Amino acid sequence: EFPNVLCGEIDSKFMCLPDEVLVTSMRVHQKYFALKNKDGKIEPYFLVVANRKPNKKTDSIIVKGNERVLRARLSDALFFWESDQVKSLKAHREKLGSIMFYAGLGQVSDKVDRMEELAASIAKFIPGCSQFDASQAASLSKSDLVTGMVGEFPELQGIMGGYYASAQSIVESQTLAIRDHYLPKGGEDRLPETAEGIVVSMADKIDTLVGFFAVNVRPTGSKDPFALRRAALGILRMIEECAIQIPLDQIFEKAADLYGFKKVDDELATFITERLKVRLKDNGISYDVVSAAIIDADIQNIYNQIEKVKALEEMLKKPSGVKLLESWRRAANMLVAETKKLKAEVNSFYASLQLADEIVIDESLFKSSAERKLFKVVAALPNKVGETQKQICQTIQQYSSLYEPITEFFETVIVNDNDKKIRNNRLNLLKIVCGKINLIADFDKIER
């Protein structure tokens, strides 16, 4: 009711502590405001808000009382800062065997051993990453969990490991990776600063996901006590924002093998693609485009799928994309109609589209120029959509060239010819058209 902002002073002997320790002591434990100068450096002052009208005498007493409380807090922090550094991070690591990671998943020391090997495997797919430094950083990444400072300030895990590594003259790439390996902690949090940090972060999160799914501990409804959704989102963010092409299925298998599991839980890949769909929808991409372009449980190349979604969303806003969709619908509708006439399963038609390259066309059965033109255009189209958004957009642009020959085909050709061979040949031509287009996405799911 009567906010009265007062300024206290911090003893200069505590200013050797890392900024994060000072800020955490003030903000989390005492609800003080830390002060910085224009260069962003912490200054030896803090603000406290008293709920009373200003009074010079009582204000002085309040300030001195809060300075005394903060001094006690920072004295503990200074003790931990000095005593923790008596041992190396490698020596601290030896104590991780006393901490249980999770029942059935071993100790934290076991997790670190797995992360060390997993980081070496992941590093191969991260441009500019030192496999040795990533593996070394992973081996020391959890060492600060047994330090006094992290025991007092759990929110500083990783951060303190980075400071201790730096103080022990561990190379910068390893130091930064140790510091950043818990990142990102949320949707808006920053990513690790270095390639090695990305690798160690991925190794940590992948090990956690594979392990918990293996022992049947998964998010249910709104409950996610081990932040598995956040771990999956962190992996997806790093893949997308750092343009990482990595076979997650292979990495997950490696992680399972390191645990000693026979295989990866089948539901984990589905969980990852579901989180990907949610992320893309939250980023403003139409749900039907996401559903059309994302292949459920396919984590072989997540980045390629993300690029495909973005390219499809962008191209469907353009005339070429609309024409491509119209071309697919005309061909697909005809095939569905003919399939029903033959009393075959409609679903078997959609399955056959994936085998379009195996369909044989007899050019001698073509009776019109429209058939020949359509076959020539579709045969010239690429069989791969590309890896990047730009390449995929170019492919879609090429595929849109089907619009005119398909239009001419339906205007001049009677598919349901009396001659069975001619009819089947024309249907096979349309199957090839749909199969080619379906390389981009499942256009049947697009609702526009």
Rosetta blueprint (number, residue, H / E / L):
1 E L
2 F L
3 P E
4 N E
5 V E
6 L E
7 C E
8 G E
9 E E
10 I L
11 D L
12 S H
13 K H
14 F H
15 M H
16 C H
17 L L
18 P L
19 D H
20 E H
21 V H
22 L H
23 V H
24 T H
25 S H
26 M H
27 R H
28 V H
29 H H
30 Q H
31 K L
32 Y L
33 F E
34 A E
35 L E
36 K E
37 N L
38 K L
39 D L
40 G L
41 K L
42 I E
43 E E
44 P E
45 Y E
46 F E
47 L E
48 V E
49 V E
50 A E
51 N E
52 R L
53 K L
54 P L
55 N L
56 K H
57 K H
58 T H
59 D H
60 S H
61 I H
62 I H
63 V H
64 K H
65 G H
66 N H
67 E H
68 R H
69 V H
70 L H
71 R H
72 A H
73 R H
74 L H
75 S H
76 D H
77 A H
78 L H
79 F H
80 F H
81 W H
82 E H
83 S H
84 D H
85 Q L
86 V L
87 K L
88 S L
89 L H
90 K H
91 A H
92 H H
93 R H
94 E H
95 K H
96 L H
97 G H
98 S H
99 I L
100 M E
101 F L
102 Y L
103 A L
104 G L
105 L L
106 G L
107 Q E
108 V H
109 S H
110 D H
111 K H
112 V H
113 D H
114 R H
115 M H
116 E H
117 E H
118 L H
119 A H
120 A H
121 S H
122 I H
123 A H
124 K L
125 F L
126 I L
127 P L
128 G L
129 C L
130 S L
131 Q H
132 F H
133 D H
134 A H
135 S H
136 Q H
137 A H
138 A H
139 S H
140 L H
141 S L
142 K L
143 S H
144 D H
145 L H
146 V H
147 T L
148 G H
149 M H
150 V H
151 G H
152 E H
153 F L
154 P H
155 E H
156 L H
157 Q L
158 G L
159 I H
160 M H
161 G H
162 G H
163 Y H
164 Y H
165 A H
166 S H
167 A H
168 Q L
169 S L
170 I L
171 V L
172 E H
173 S H
174 Q H
175 T H
176 L H
177 A H
178 I H
179 R H
180 D H
181 H L
182 Y L
183 L L
184 P L
185 K L
186 G L
187 G L
188 E L
189 D L
190 R L
191 L L
192 P L
193 E L
194 T L
195 A H
196 E H
197 G H
198 I H
199 V H
200 V H
201 S H
202 M H
203 A H
204 D H
205 K H
206 I H
207 D H
208 T H
209 L H
210 V H
211 G H
212 F H
213 F H
214 A H
215 V L
216 N L
217 V L
218 R L
219 P L
220 T E
221 G L
222 S L
223 K E
224 D L
225 P L
226 F L
227 A L
228 L H
229 R H
230 R H
231 A H
232 A H
233 L H
234 G H
235 I H
236 L H
237 R H
238 M H
239 I H
240 E H
241 E H
242 C L
243 A L
244 I L
245 Q L
246 I L
247 P L
248 L H
249 D H
250 Q H
251 I H
252 F H
253 E H
254 K H
255 A H
256 A H
257 D H
258 L H
259 Y H
260 G L
261 F L
262 K L
263 K L
264 V L
265 D L
266 D H
267 E H
268 L H
269 A H
270 T H
271 F H
272 I H
273 T H
274 E H
275 R H
276 L H
277 K H
278 V H
279 R H
280 L H
281 K H
282 D H
283 N L
284 G L
285 I L
286 S L
287 Y H
288 D H
289 V H
290 V H
291 S H
292 A H
293 A H
294 I L
295 I L
296 D L
297 A L
298 D L
299 I L
300 Q L
301 N L
302 I H
303 Y H
304 N H
305 Q H
306 I H
307 E H
308 K H
309 V H
310 K H
311 A H
312 L H
313 E H
314 E H
315 M H
316 L L
317 K L
318 K L
319 P H
320 S H
321 G H
322 V H
323 K H
324 L H
325 L H
326 E H
327 S H
328 W H
329 R H
330 R H
331 A H
332 A H
333 N H
334 M H
335 L H
336 V H
337 A H
338 E H
339 T H
340 K H
341 K H
342 L L
343 K L
344 A L
345 E L
346 V H
347 N H
348 S H
349 F H
350 Y H
351 A H
352 S H
353 L H
354 Q L
355 L L
356 A H
357 D H
358 E H
359 I L
360 V L
361 I L
362 D L
363 E H
364 S H
365 L H
366 F L
367 K L
368 S L
369 S H
370 A H
371 E H
372 R H
373 K H
374 L H
375 F H
376 K H
377 V H
378 V H
379 A H
380 A H
381 L L
382 P L
383 N L
384 K L
385 V L
386 G L
387 E L
388 T L
389 Q H
390 K H
391 Q H
392 I H
393 C H
394 Q H
395 T H
396 I H
397 Q H
398 Q H
399 Y H
400 S H
401 S H
402 L H
403 Y H
404 E H
405 P H
406 I H
407 T H
408 E H
409 F H
410 F H
411 E H
412 T H
413 V L
414 I L
415 V L
416 N L
417 D L
418 N L
419 D L
420 K H
421 K H
422 I H
423 R H
424 N H
425 N H
426 R H
427 L H
428 N H
429 L H
430 L H
431 K H
432 I H
433 V H
434 C H
435 G H
436 K H
437 I H
438 N L
439 L L
440 I L
441 A L
442 D L
443 F H
444 D H
445 K H
446 I L
447 E L
448 R L
